[in-house]
Amino acid sequence: MIKFINETVDYLKDKGFENPEVGIILGTGLGQLINDVEIIKEVSYNHIPNFPTATVEFHKGKLIFGKLAGKKVIVMQGRFHLYEGYSLQDVTYPVRIMEKLGITTLLVSNAAGAINLNFKKGELMLIEDHINLQGGSPLAFKGVEALGERFTDMSAPYDATLNAAFKNSAKAHNITLHEGVYVSVVGPQLETRAEYRMLKLMGADAVGMSTVPEIIVANHLNLKVAAVSVLTDECDPDHLEPVDIAEIIAMAGKAEPHMVTLFKELIKSI
C-alpha cells in the first residue's frame, strides 16, 4: 500500500495539489459546497493512479484542490462505499492520500436516516460518537503498523474543539444542529422495522452507510475530525413507509445551505 500511496501522492503533487490544510468529504446530495471553493485544480478519480472510482450515479467522482474561507482545502466530490463492492481499504484510501499531501483536519458530511424521532428530516446532526456495524475494520490488514499505530484509540474519535466550534456557529446562525450517535451499516438495502428498533436500542440516533471507516483511518493518522449528517428521512418503525431515494436526495439538497454555512464558518476558525 505504501508504494501505491506514494505513486498517488506524487501524481497529485505534479498536478499542483500543494500543502492543503483541510480535507472535506462530501456525502450524498451535498455538492453545493463546491460553489464556494476557489478551485485551483481538479482531477477525476479515474485519472488518479490507484484511486477507486465512484459508481453511485449521484456521486460526482472528482478530487478538487482550492481555497475556501482563506484555507487551502482538498474536497472529495463523491465518496466510496462498501456496498459498491469496494474493500474498507479502498473506501479509506483517499483519507491516507489527503493526509500525505498535508491535511491536519478532516471534515465529513453524509446523508442519514433519523432513528431518534425527536430529530426531523431536513435538520442536521453533529456526530459525537459512532457505532461500527460494517462487519470489519479498515485497519485490519497486514502491514498496517507501517502507516500508524495498529491499536488505534477510539475513546474520542471526534475532535471536541471542532465540535464546539460547529455548535457555536449553529447557534450564531440560528441553525438546528442536533448532537448524536451515528451507526454505519453496509447497505445498500434500507433497514427493516425490526432493524430500526434494534439500532435504537443500541443507542443510535441516525443511520447511514458511510463515514465510520474514514473516521477510523483519520484517527489512525492522528487527524482532527468532525462530521455532520443531513437527516433525510425519519425512521419510525411503527409508521414506516417505502423509501423514495429521489426524495432523500432532494431533502439533502434542501438542507445543504445550512451545512455549507457551518463548514465555511468552521474552516475560517481553524
N, C-alpha and C positions, 0 to 999 in steps of 0.2 A: 504493500500500500504506500510506503514511503516514496518509492520510485514513481508511482502514479501521481501522488500529491505534488512532488517536485516538478514533474512534467507539466501538470495543470497550472501550477503557480507561475512557472517560467513563461508559459504561453500568455497568461493574463497580464503579467508584468510587461511583456513585449507589446501588448495591446494598450498599455497605458493605465492599468489599474494600480495606482501608486498610493501607498500609505493611507488606506481608508481607516476611519476611526470606529465606525458603527456599521454592523451588518443588520439587514432587515429582511425578514421572510414574510412575504405577503400570501395570505391564505385565500381560500375560495371567495370569489366575488369582491376582493379587496385590492383592486388595481389602481384606484384613483390617486393614491399617494404619489404615483409616478408623475402626475401632472405638476406636482410641487417640487420635483427634483430638477436641478440644473444638470442635465445629462452631459457627461464628458465622453463616455464610451459606453457602448452596449454590444453584447455578443450573444447570439443564440446558443442555447445549451448544446445543440447538435454540432456546433463548430468547436466546442471546447474539448480538448483531449481528456479522455477518461471520465467525462461527465455523463450522468444519466440524462435521459430526455423525457420531459413531461408528456404523458399520454392522455391526460384528462383534458377534455375539449375546452373547459373554461379556465385552464391554466396556460399562461402565455408561453413560458419557456425561454426567458431572457435573463441574463445577468447584466445588471446596469450599474455603472460607476458614475457618481456625480456628487453634487453638493446639495445638501438640504439643511436649512436653518444654520448655515455657516459651517457645517461639518462635512467632511468627506465621507460618503456612505457607499456601501455596496448593497444593492437591492435585488433579491431573488423575486422576479415576477413569475410566479409559478413554483410549486414545490413538488416533492416526490412522496409517494405513499406506499406502504406495504401492499395495499390492495391492487396496485398496478403491476405487482409481480416482482418488485424490487426487494433486495435484502435490506436489513437495517443498516448495514454498512453503506449501501448505495444511497439510502434516504438521507444519511447524515454526512455524506462526503462533502457537500458544499460548505458545511459549517467548518470542517477542517481546512478547506481551501481559504475561506474568508479569514480564519484565524492566522494562517500562514502569511496572508497578504498584509495583516497588521491590525485587524479589528480587536478592540478590547471589550466591546459591548455588543450584545445580540438582542434585537427586539423582534418578537414573533407575533404574528396575528393568525387567527383561524376563525372559521365558522363552526358553531357548536349548537347542540340542542340543549335547552334549559330543562334540567331534571328538577332543580329547585323551583317549585311553582310560584314562589314569590318573585321570581325573575320573569320578565316578559320579553317576547320576541321583539327585536329591534333595539334592545338595550345591550350594553357592554358588560363584560365580566373580566376583572383583573384576576389572573390566575395566581393564587397564593400557595398552592400545592397541587400535586397531581397523583394519580393512580395509573400505573402502567399495566394494561391488560392486553398488550400486543403480543404476549407469548414469547418474548425474548429480550435481549439487550444488544444495543449497537456496540457495546464494549466486549462482547463475548466472542472474541476471535484470537487466534494465535498471533502473538507479537504485539498485542495492544499496549503492553508496557513500554514499548519504544516510542509511543505517542503521548503517554501521560500515565498517571497513577491508575493501575488496574482497578483497585478497590476504591473507586471514586465516592467521596462523601456526598450524600444527598439529603442531609438534615435541613438544609435551607437552599433549595435549588434556585429560588427566585430572589433576586437581589432586593434587600429591604429598602435601600436608599432609592433605587429606581421605582419601586412600587409606591413609596411615599410621594415621590415626585408626580407619578401618574395620578394619585388620589388628590393631591393638591391642585393639579391642573384641571381635573374634572370638576372639582368644587368651584374653582375660579371661573370656569366656562359654563357652569350650570348643566353639566353632562352627567346623566345617571351612569355610575360605574360601580357595579356590584363587585364583591370580592368572594372568591370561592375556589373549590377543588374541581379540577378538570380531569376526567378519566378518558384515556385513549384506548380505543378498541381497533381491531383490524379492519372491519368493514369488508366489502363496500355495502353490504346489505345494512339497512337500518335495523334498529332494535325492536324486539318483541315487547309486548306489555310486561311479561314476566321479567325480561332483562332490565327494563326501566325500573321496575320495583327493586330488583337486586342491586342495581347501581346506586339507587337512592339509599338503600340500607347500608351500603359500603361507605357512604359519606360523600358521594359525588354530587356536585351542583350543576355540572354541564358535561356533555359527552361529545367526543369527536373522534377523528380517525388520523390525527397527525400530532405534531408539536412535541410530544414527550420524547421521542428519540433524539430530536435536535437539542432539546434541553439537557438530556443526559450527556451528550457529547460536548456541549458548551461547558458544562460543569467539569467534565474530564479535562478540558483545555483551560480551565480557570477563567472563563469569560464571565463578565457580569451579564445577567439575563433578566428580561422581563417579557411577559406575554399577555395578550388581551384577546378574549373571544368575543366575536359578534354573535349574539344569540338569535338564531334564525328561525327557530321553532320551539314550541312548548311541548314537552314530553310527558303528558299526563296519561298514565296507563288506563285510567278509568274513563277517559273520553278521547281515546286515540283515533285519529283519522289517517287515511293514506297520505303519505308524504308526496308533495309536489316539488321536485328538485328545482324547477324553474322559479317557483315561489321562494325557495330558500335562497337562491342566487339573487333574486330581486330584493329580498329582505336585507341581505348582506350589503347590497348597494345602497339601500336607503339609510342604513346605519353608518355607512362608511365615512361621511364627512366628520362625524364625531371622532372616529378612530384617527383620521388624518390630523385633526386638531391636537389630539393627545400626543401622537407620535412627534409632531413638529415641535410642540412645546417642550416635550421631554428632551429631544435632541438639542434644543437650544441650551438646556440647563446642564448638559453633560460637560 
